[in-house]
Amino acid sequence: MIVSPETSDLFTASGKVRHGFFGRRGGVSTGGFASLNASTSTGDDPEAVAQNRRIAADSLGGGPLVVLKQIHSTRVITIEAGALPAPGTEADALVTQHPNILLGVLTADCAPLLLLDPYAGVIGAAHAGWSGAVHGILENTVAAMEALGAQRSRIDLEIGPTISGENYEVGEEFKANAIALNPNAEMDFFTPESGVPHFDLPGFLRREAERIGLVSVGDLERCTYAAPDRYFSHRYATHQASRTGRQISVIGLA
């Protein structure tokens, strides 16, 4: 089974990578996990999840697909040739310069970040929830890519489907905590007529990318909460008193 994911014009133009932002369609899971759930920690049938991951990998030409145990950290794993991380390794980003390896991140409102330096042949994939974002997961990922020979001025970044500021109501305590952790986040809070603060996570990540020196930044501008038939959304499922899965975003050198 082959699925056609959403793609980045930045990466497609380079011709250097296989990549895709997969949504919830095209898999074998059922119920609240229908259908391309790629997470083993949501309560779905493990064999269905394994098959869904194979579908995603095969849709991009195949190869080992590396997915970490994501913990909303800023830890980055560098994959060397022949040394894949052990199952259950805890981190929230992956980088490599080796072909035939697919890097995957799981999301359901958090932002999937895919990165490429087409000249150095270095790729990265990061999971950026609000905590990881304000603590610096993007900057740590870029630094790990630079350690492999990338240059931040040449790195292309694409922000995949994530919850939009319009649908990310967070409250005053959340706002205060986030700004205390990273004062740069203050510009990305706004308060609509409801009187409750909202946080623009993809907007913060775009500005953070510019702040740390990335020049080429794309954003698919897809809101997970606004399209629950197309994407898994943890917040939407919570509001519906139901469970949901996680979509996978993948990148690998061509």
CORJOKA-V980507 format. One record per pair of residues at least 24 apart in sequence whose ideal C-beta (glycine too) atoms are under 10 Angstrom apart, sorted by the first residue. I is the first residue (numbers start at 0). GAP is how many residues later the second one is. D is the distance in Angstrom with one decimal. If there is no record, write none. Layout:
[[I	GAP	D] [I	GAP	D]]
//
This chain:
[[0	25	7.0] [0	26	8.2] [0	27	8.1] [0	35	9.8] [0	50	8.6] [0	51	9.5] [0	53	8.7] [0	54	5.1] [0	57	7.5] [0	58	8.2] [1	24	8.3] [1	53	7.5] [1	54	9.9] [1	56	6.5] [1	57	4.9] [1	58	9.5] [2	24	7.7] [2	32	9.8] [2	33	6.7] [2	49	9.4] [2	52	5.9] [2	53	6.9] [2	55	8.8] [2	56	4.8] [2	57	9.5] [3	55	7.2] [4	31	9.5] [4	51	7.6] [4	54	6.7] [4	55	7.9] [4	155	9.5] [4	242	9.2] [4	243	8.9] [4	244	8.1] [4	245	7.7] [5	152	9.7] [5	154	7.4] [5	155	7.4] [5	214	6.1] [5	216	7.2] [5	224	9.6] [5	225	10.0] [5	243	9.1] [6	107	9.8] [6	151	8.7] [6	153	10.0] [6	213	9.0] [7	106	6.8] [7	108	8.8] [7	148	7.6] [7	149	9.1] [7	150	3.8] [7	151	9.2] [7	152	8.3] [7	210	5.5] [7	211	9.5] [7	212	7.4] [7	243	9.2] [8	147	9.8] [8	149	8.5] [8	209	6.8] [8	211	9.7] [9	104	9.2] [9	105	9.9] [9	106	7.6] [9	108	9.2] [9	146	4.3] [9	147	7.9] [9	148	5.7] [9	206	5.9] [9	207	8.5] [9	208	4.9] [10	103	7.1] [10	104	9.5] [10	105	5.8] [10	107	8.5] [10	112	9.3] [10	145	6.5] [10	147	6.5] [10	207	8.6] [10	240	7.5] [10	243	9.7] [12	105	9.1] [12	143	9.0] [13	102	6.5] [13	103	9.6] [13	104	4.2] [13	105	9.4] [13	142	7.0] [13	202	9.9] [13	240	8.8] [14	103	8.1] [14	239	6.7] [15	100	6.4] [15	101	8.9] [15	102	4.4] [15	103	8.9] [15	105	6.8] [15	106	10.0] [15	107	8.4] [15	140	9.4] [15	237	6.6] [15	238	5.7] [16	43	9.3] [16	82	10.0] [16	97	8.3] [16	98	9.9] [16	99	5.6] [16	101	7.9] [16	104	9.3] [16	106	6.2] [16	139	9.3] [16	233	9.9] [16	234	5.6] [16	235	6.4] [16	236	5.8] [16	237	5.5] [17	39	9.7] [17	41	9.2] [17	42	4.3] [17	43	5.4] [17	44	9.4] [17	45	8.4] [17	81	9.9] [17	84	7.4] [17	105	9.8] [17	232	7.8] [17	233	7.2] [17	234	4.8] [17	235	7.6] [17	236	5.6] [18	41	7.1] [18	83	9.0] [18	84	9.3] [18	95	5.8] [18	97	8.1] [18	104	8.4] [18	106	9.0] [18	139	8.1] [18	141	9.8] [18	230	7.9] [18	231	6.3] [18	232	4.2] [18	233	7.2] [18	234	9.8] [18	235	9.2] [19	36	7.4] [19	39	6.7] [19	40	5.9] [19	82	9.9] [19	94	9.1] [19	140	9.3] [19	228	8.7] [19	229	7.2] [19	230	5.7] [19	231	8.2] [19	232	9.9] [20	84	10.0] [20	86	9.2] [20	91	6.4] [20	93	7.7] [20	137	8.0] [20	138	9.5] [20	139	4.0] [20	140	6.0] [20	199	6.5] [20	201	7.9] [20	210	9.3] [20	226	7.6] [20	227	8.6] [20	228	4.7] [20	229	8.2] [20	230	9.7] [21	30	8.8] [21	31	10.0] [21	33	8.6] [21	34	5.3] [21	37	7.7] [21	38	9.5] [21	82	9.2] [21	90	9.6] [21	138	9.3] [21	139	9.5] [21	209	9.5] [21	225	5.4] [21	226	5.2] [21	227	6.8] [21	228	7.1] [22	137	9.8] [22	138	7.0] [22	199	8.5] [22	201	8.9] [22	204	8.3] [22	206	9.1] [22	207	5.0] [22	208	5.0] [22	209	7.9] [22	224	5.5] [22	225	9.6] [22	226	9.9] [23	28	9.9] [23	84	9.1] [23	200	9.4] [23	203	9.4] [23	204	8.4] [23	205	7.8] [23	206	6.6] [23	207	5.8] [23	208	5.1] [23	209	9.2] [23	220	8.3] [23	221	6.7] [23	222	9.1] [23	223	5.8] [24	204	8.4] [24	205	7.0] [24	206	9.3] [24	222	9.4] [25	26	8.4] [25	29	6.5] [25	30	8.7] [25	33	8.1] [26	24	7.4] [26	25	4.1] [26	26	9.2] [26	27	9.9] [26	28	6.0] [26	29	8.4] [26	218	8.6] [26	220	9.7] [26	221	9.9] [27	24	6.2] [27	26	9.9] [27	27	7.7] [28	216	6.4] [30	211	9.0] [30	212	8.0] [30	213	9.9] [30	214	9.5] [31	200	9.1] [31	205	6.8] [31	208	9.0] [31	210	5.1] [31	211	4.4] [31	212	5.5] [31	213	7.3] [32	199	8.3] [32	210	7.3] [32	211	7.1] [32	212	4.2] [32	213	9.2] [33	195	9.9] [33	198	9.7] [33	210	9.6] [33	211	8.0] [34	210	8.6] [35	196	8.8] [35	209	7.7] [35	210	9.6] [35	211	6.8] [35	212	7.7] [36	69	9.3] [36	71	9.3] [36	195	6.9] [36	206	9.9] [36	207	8.0] [36	208	2.8] [36	209	6.3] [36	210	7.9] [36	211	9.0] [37	27	9.1] [37	29	7.2] [37	66	7.2] [37	67	9.6] [37	68	5.7] [37	69	9.7] [37	194	9.1] [37	207	7.2] [37	208	5.7] [37	209	6.6] [37	210	3.8] [37	211	9.5] [37	212	9.3] [38	28	8.7] [38	31	9.2] [38	67	5.2] [38	68	9.5] [38	69	8.0] [38	193	8.5] [38	205	9.3] [38	206	5.7] [38	207	3.7] [38	208	8.9] [38	209	8.3] [39	27	8.6] [39	29	9.1] [39	47	9.7] [39	48	9.9] [39	66	9.3] [39	206	9.3] [40	28	7.9] [40	29	9.1] [40	65	8.8] [40	205	8.3] [41	64	9.4] [41	66	8.6] [41	190	8.9] [41	192	9.4] [41	195	9.8] [41	201	6.5] [41	202	7.2] [41	203	5.4] [41	204	6.5] [42	200	6.2] [42	202	9.2] [43	199	8.7] [43	200	9.9] [43	201	6.1] [43	202	9.3] [47	197	9.7] [48	196	8.3] [48	197	9.3] [51	193	8.5] [51	195	9.8] [51	196	8.0] [52	49	9.6] [52	51	7.6] [52	53	10.0] [52	195	7.0] [52	197	9.4] [54	193	9.8] [55	46	8.2] [55	48	7.3] [55	191	9.2] [55	192	5.3] [55	193	9.2] [55	194	5.9] [56	45	5.7] [56	47	8.3] [56	191	9.3] [56	193	7.3] [56	195	8.8] [58	191	8.6] [59	42	6.4] [59	44	10.0] [59	190	5.9] [59	191	8.6] [59	192	6.4] [59	194	9.7] [60	39	9.4] [60	41	8.7] [60	191	7.8] [60	193	8.3] [61	38	8.8] [61	40	8.4] [61	190	9.5] [62	36	8.4] [62	37	4.8] [62	38	6.3] [62	39	5.2] [62	187	9.8] [62	189	6.1] [62	190	9.6] [63	36	7.2] [63	37	5.6] [63	38	6.6] [63	39	9.9] [63	188	9.1] [64	36	8.3] [64	37	4.4] [64	38	8.1] [64	39	5.3] [64	183	8.3] [64	185	6.8] [64	187	8.5] [65	28	6.0] [65	30	8.4] [65	35	6.4] [65	36	6.8] [65	37	5.8] [65	38	6.4] [65	39	9.9] [65	59	8.8] [65	184	9.6] [65	186	9.6] [66	27	8.8] [66	35	9.2] [66	36	8.5] [66	37	4.5] [66	38	7.4] [66	39	6.5] [66	58	9.5] [66	60	9.9] [66	179	9.7] [66	181	7.2] [66	183	9.1] [67	24	6.9] [67	25	8.1] [67	26	6.6] [67	35	9.3] [67	36	8.5] [67	37	7.8] [67	38	8.7] [67	57	9.4] [67	59	8.0] [68	37	9.8] [69	35	7.1] [69	36	6.2] [69	37	8.8] [69	40	8.4] [69	56	9.7] [69	57	4.8] [69	59	8.5] [69	62	8.7] [69	176	9.1] [70	56	9.3] [70	58	10.0] [70	60	9.8] [70	61	9.0] [71	38	8.1] [71	55	7.9] [71	56	9.2] [71	57	5.1] [71	58	8.5] [71	59	4.7] [71	60	5.2] [71	61	9.6] [71	63	8.6] [71	65	8.8] [72	54	9.2] [72	56	9.9] [72	58	8.4] [72	59	6.5] [72	62	7.9] [72	64	7.5] [72	67	9.3] [73	52	9.3] [73	54	9.6] [73	57	9.0] [73	58	6.0] [73	59	9.4] [73	60	9.8] [73	61	4.9] [73	62	5.3] [73	63	4.7] [73	64	9.0] [73	65	8.3] [73	66	4.9] [73	67	8.7] [74	57	9.4] [74	62	8.5] [74	65	7.6] [74	69	9.8] [75	48	7.9] [75	49	10.0] [75	50	7.6] [75	61	7.8] [75	63	10.0] [75	64	5.1] [75	65	5.4] [75	66	9.4] [75	67	7.8] [75	68	4.3] [75	69	8.9] [75	71	9.5] [76	26	9.4] [76	67	8.3] [77	44	9.9] [77	46	9.5] [77	66	5.6] [77	67	8.9] [77	69	7.1] [77	70	6.9] [78	24	7.5] [78	44	9.8] [78	69	9.9] [79	68	9.6] [90	35	9.6] [90	36	9.1] [90	46	9.7] [90	49	9.9] [91	33	9.7] [91	34	6.3] [91	35	4.6] [91	36	7.6] [91	37	8.3] [91	39	9.7] [91	40	5.4] [91	43	9.8] [91	45	5.6] [91	48	8.9] [91	49	8.8] [92	31	6.4] [92	32	6.6] [92	33	3.7] [92	34	6.9] [92	35	8.6] [92	39	8.5] [92	44	6.0] [92	45	8.5] [92	47	6.8] [92	48	4.4] [92	49	9.7] [92	51	7.2] [92	52	9.6] [93	29	8.6] [93	30	6.7] [93	31	5.2] [93	32	7.7] [93	33	9.5] [93	47	8.4] [93	50	8.8] [93	157	9.1] [94	27	6.6] [94	28	6.8] [94	29	4.3] [94	30	8.0] [94	31	8.9] [94	45	9.7] [94	46	6.4] [94	47	9.1] [94	48	9.4] [94	49	4.5] [94	50	5.0] [94	51	9.5] [94	52	8.2] [94	53	6.4] [94	55	8.4] [95	25	9.6] [95	26	7.4] [95	27	6.2] [95	28	8.0] [95	29	9.3] [95	48	9.6] [95	49	9.2] [95	52	7.6] [95	155	9.6] [95	156	8.7] [95	157	7.9] [96	24	5.5] [96	25	4.7] [96	26	7.6] [96	48	8.6] [96	51	4.8] [96	52	6.9] [96	53	8.3] [96	156	7.7] [97	24	9.7] [97	25	9.4] [97	50	9.5] [97	154	9.5] [97	155	7.4] [98	24	9.8] [98	153	7.5] [98	154	4.5] [98	155	7.7] [99	152	7.4] [99	153	7.7] [100	150	9.8] [100	151	6.1] [100	152	7.7] [101	146	9.7] [101	148	5.2] [101	149	7.2] [101	150	4.1] [101	151	9.3] [102	146	9.0] [102	147	6.8] [102	148	5.4] [102	149	6.7] [102	150	9.7] [103	144	5.0] [103	145	6.9] [103	146	4.7] [103	147	8.3] [103	148	9.2] [104	55	8.7] [104	141	9.3] [104	142	9.6] [104	143	7.1] [104	144	5.4] [104	145	8.1] [104	146	9.1] [105	126	9.1] [105	139	8.9] [105	140	4.0] [105	141	7.2] [105	142	5.7] [105	143	8.2] [106	53	7.3] [106	54	7.4] [106	55	6.8] [106	56	9.4] [106	117	7.5] [106	124	8.7] [106	125	7.9] [106	126	9.6] [106	127	9.0] [106	139	6.3] [106	140	6.1] [106	141	8.1] [106	142	6.8] [107	53	9.6] [107	54	9.6] [107	55	9.0] [107	116	6.6] [107	117	9.8] [107	123	7.6] [107	124	4.1] [107	125	5.9] [107	126	4.3] [107	127	8.4] [107	128	8.9] [107	129	7.9] [107	136	6.0] [107	137	7.0] [107	138	4.8] [107	139	6.8] [108	52	9.0] [108	53	6.5] [108	54	4.1] [108	55	9.8] [108	58	8.9] [108	59	7.9] [108	92	8.5] [108	114	9.2] [108	115	5.2] [108	116	6.6] [108	122	8.7] [108	123	8.3] [108	124	5.5] [108	125	5.0] [108	126	5.3] [108	127	8.1] [108	128	9.5] [108	129	9.7] [108	135	9.6] [108	137	9.7] [109	50	9.9] [109	52	6.4] [109	53	7.9] [109	91	7.7] [109	114	8.9] [109	124	8.4] [109	136	9.3] [110	26	9.5] [110	27	9.3] [110	48	5.6] [110	49	6.8] [110	50	8.3] [110	51	3.9] [110	52	8.4] [110	90	5.8] [110	91	6.0] [110	93	9.2] [110	94	5.8] [110	108	9.2] [110	113	9.5] [110	138	9.4] [111	46	8.8] [111	47	7.7] [111	48	3.9] [111	49	7.2] [111	50	7.2] [111	108	9.5] [111	135	7.9] [111	136	8.2] [111	137	3.6] [111	138	9.2] [111	139	9.7] [112	24	7.9] [112	25	6.4] [112	28	7.1] [112	44	6.3] [112	45	7.4] [112	46	6.1] [112	47	7.3] [112	49	9.4] [112	89	10.0] [112	92	7.1] [112	96	8.9] [112	136	8.2] [112	138	9.8] [113	42	8.6] [113	43	7.4] [113	44	5.1] [113	45	8.5] [113	46	6.8] [113	104	9.4] [113	135	6.1] [113	136	8.1] [113	137	4.6] [114	26	6.4] [114	27	7.2] [114	29	9.9] [114	30	6.5] [114	35	8.5] [114	37	9.8] [114	40	5.6] [114	41	6.8] [114	42	5.2] [114	43	7.9] [114	94	9.5] [114	99	8.5] [114	136	7.8] [115	29	9.0] [115	34	8.8] [115	38	9.0] [115	39	6.8] [115	40	4.8] [115	41	8.3] [115	42	8.5] [115	100	9.2] [115	135	7.1] [115	137	8.7] [116	25	9.5] [116	28	6.3] [116	29	8.7] [116	31	8.6] [116	32	7.8] [116	33	3.7] [116	34	6.5] [116	35	8.4] [116	36	9.4] [116	37	5.0] [116	38	5.0] [116	39	7.6] [117	32	9.7] [117	36	7.2] [117	37	9.0] [117	38	7.0] [117	98	9.8] [117	135	9.9] [118	30	9.1] [118	31	8.2] [118	32	7.7] [118	35	5.4] [118	36	9.7] [119	25	7.9] [119	26	9.0] [119	28	7.0] [119	29	4.4] [119	30	4.6] [119	31	7.0] [119	34	7.2] [119	35	9.0] [120	27	8.8] [120	28	8.1] [120	29	8.7] [120	132	6.2] [120	133	9.7] [121	24	8.4] [121	25	9.2] [121	26	4.7] [121	27	6.2] [121	28	4.1] [121	29	9.4] [121	32	9.5] [121	33	8.2] [121	131	8.7] [122	25	9.4] [122	27	9.0] [122	32	9.7] [122	33	9.9] [122	128	5.2] [122	129	7.1] [122	130	6.0] [123	24	9.3] [123	26	8.4] [123	31	8.1] [123	33	8.8] [123	127	7.7] [124	35	9.9] [124	123	9.8] [124	124	6.7] [124	125	7.4] [124	126	5.4] [124	127	9.4] [125	31	9.4] [125	79	9.7] [125	123	9.6] [126	119	9.8] [126	122	8.9] [127	31	8.4] [127	34	8.1] [127	73	7.5] [127	74	9.3] [127	76	9.2] [127	77	6.1] [127	80	9.2] [128	33	9.3] [128	34	9.9] [128	72	8.0] [128	105	9.9] [129	33	9.6] [129	38	8.4] [129	40	7.9] [129	44	7.9] [129	47	9.5] [129	48	6.4] [129	51	9.6] [129	55	8.5] [129	58	9.9] [129	69	6.3] [129	71	5.9] [129	74	8.2] [130	46	9.2] [130	47	8.3] [130	50	8.0] [132	29	10.0] [132	45	9.0] [132	48	9.9] [132	49	8.3] [132	52	8.1] [132	55	9.6] [132	66	9.5] [132	68	6.4] [132	69	9.5] [132	71	6.0] [132	72	5.9] [132	75	7.0] [133	43	9.0] [133	44	5.3] [133	45	8.6] [133	46	9.4] [133	47	4.9] [133	48	3.9] [133	49	9.6] [133	50	8.1] [133	51	5.2] [133	54	9.6] [133	65	9.6] [133	67	9.6] [133	70	7.5] [133	74	8.7] [134	43	10.0] [134	46	6.5] [134	47	7.2] [135	45	9.6] [135	46	7.8] [135	72	8.3] [135	76	8.9] [136	68	9.4] [136	71	9.5] [137	66	9.7] [137	67	6.4] [137	70	5.5] [137	71	6.4] [137	73	9.5] [137	74	7.0] [137	76	8.4] [138	69	7.4] [138	70	9.2] [138	72	8.7] [138	73	5.1] [138	74	9.5] [138	75	9.8] [141	67	8.6] [141	70	6.2] [141	71	8.0] [141	72	7.1] [142	69	9.0] [150	62	9.2] [151	57	9.3] [151	60	6.6] [151	61	4.5] [151	62	5.9] [151	63	8.3] [152	60	6.1] [152	61	7.7] [152	62	5.6] [152	63	9.0] [153	60	9.2] [153	61	7.9] [153	62	8.1] [154	54	8.9] [154	57	9.7] [154	58	8.7] [154	59	5.6] [154	60	8.1] [154	61	7.2] [154	62	9.2] [155	58	8.2] [155	59	8.8] [155	60	4.5] [155	61	8.0] [155	62	7.3] [156	48	8.4] [156	49	8.8] [156	51	9.9] [156	52	5.4] [156	57	5.4] [156	58	9.4] [156	59	6.9] [156	60	5.0] [156	61	6.9] [156	62	9.0] [157	58	9.2] [157	59	8.0] [157	60	4.4] [157	61	7.4] [157	62	6.9] [157	91	9.0] [157	93	9.0] [158	42	9.0] [158	43	5.2] [158	44	9.7] [158	46	5.7] [158	47	6.9] [158	50	8.4] [158	58	7.6] [158	59	6.9] [158	60	4.4] [158	61	6.7] [158	62	8.4] [158	63	9.4] [158	90	10.0] [159	42	9.3] [159	58	9.6] [159	59	8.6] [159	60	5.6] [159	62	7.3] [159	64	9.4] [159	71	9.6] [159	87	8.6] [159	89	4.9] [160	41	9.5] [160	59	6.1] [160	60	8.9] [160	61	3.9] [160	62	7.3] [160	63	5.2] [160	64	10.0] [160	65	9.9] [160	66	8.1] [160	69	8.1] [160	70	5.2] [160	71	9.3] [160	72	9.2] [160	86	7.2] [160	88	8.2] [161	39	5.8] [161	40	5.3] [161	43	8.3] [161	57	8.9] [161	58	8.7] [161	59	9.5] [161	60	7.6] [161	61	7.4] [161	62	6.1] [161	63	9.2] [161	69	9.1] [161	71	9.7] [162	35	10.0] [162	36	9.1] [162	37	9.6] [162	38	6.5] [162	39	8.4] [162	59	9.9] [162	60	6.2] [162	61	5.3] [162	62	4.9] [162	63	8.5] [162	68	9.4] [162	70	6.9] [162	71	8.7] [162	72	6.3] [162	73	8.8] [163	34	9.0] [163	36	7.4] [163	37	8.2] [163	38	7.0] [163	39	9.0] [163	57	8.1] [163	58	8.6] [163	59	3.9] [163	60	8.3] [163	61	7.0] [163	62	6.7] [164	24	8.6] [164	25	6.7] [164	27	9.4] [164	33	5.1] [164	34	6.3] [164	35	3.2] [164	36	7.1] [164	37	7.7] [164	38	6.2] [164	39	9.0] [164	58	9.1] [165	24	9.4] [165	26	8.1] [165	32	6.9] [165	34	8.5] [165	57	7.2] [165	59	8.6] [165	60	7.8] [166	31	8.0] [166	56	6.0] [166	57	8.5] [166	58	4.0] [166	59	6.1] [166	66	8.6] [166	68	7.3] [166	69	8.4] [167	29	9.5] [167	30	5.4] [167	31	5.1] [167	32	7.3] [167	33	6.3] [167	34	9.6] [167	55	9.1] [167	57	7.6] [167	67	7.7] [168	25	7.2] [168	27	5.2] [168	28	7.5] [168	29	5.4] [168	30	8.5] [168	66	9.0] [169	26	7.7] [169	27	5.7] [169	28	6.4] [169	29	4.9] [169	31	9.8] [170	25	6.0] [170	26	6.3] [170	27	9.5] [170	28	9.7] [171	24	7.8] [171	25	6.1] [172	24	9.5] [173	24	9.9] [173	25	7.2] [174	24	7.2] [177	26	8.9] [181	26	8.7] [183	24	7.0] [183	27	6.8]]
//
